[in-house]
Amino acid sequence: ATSVGVIEASGHTLLLAFLQSNDLCMQRVGAFGVGNLCVQERHREAMVEAGALEPLVTLALSLTVPHEIRRYAVLAIANLASDDTTHETFIEEGMLPHLVSLSNSKNDEIRQFAAFSLVKMTQNSDIRELVVKAGGLEPVLYLARTRDAEIQ
């Protein structure tokens, strides 16, 4: 099925339910599937409206799930943050402190994806000051200053 077919058939709601499962395999499939759908701009707003942020951030912050699942979850969040139509929901659902926390992760990939989310949100002039007040400036500056080619 195409990604449009998945959304039209409400398959994304099943993937979101997988995120909340206690089964690691289901969490992995859910995070990977949601992340893949969020790559496409046309699906981002629908995913946020369907409630993707809370279960994604819960997995991303969890220290009891494998790194792979956390990475998929943070990457999905970064894809969602790439669309300025989702930024208000990020604010309304209290995601900024979580993104700041994730951007201080000891894991490079998680830190980079979370910082990227903050960078995308600072490009929205209506949100920029809120990101700075939440402590998001340092992660943004870290990405701007790094000489690591993989991060850039």
Summary of the structure (lengths in Angstrom):
residues: 152
radius of gyration: 14.7
end to end distance: 33.6
largest distance: 44.2
contacts: 489
relative contact order: 0.11
helix: 72%
strand: 0%
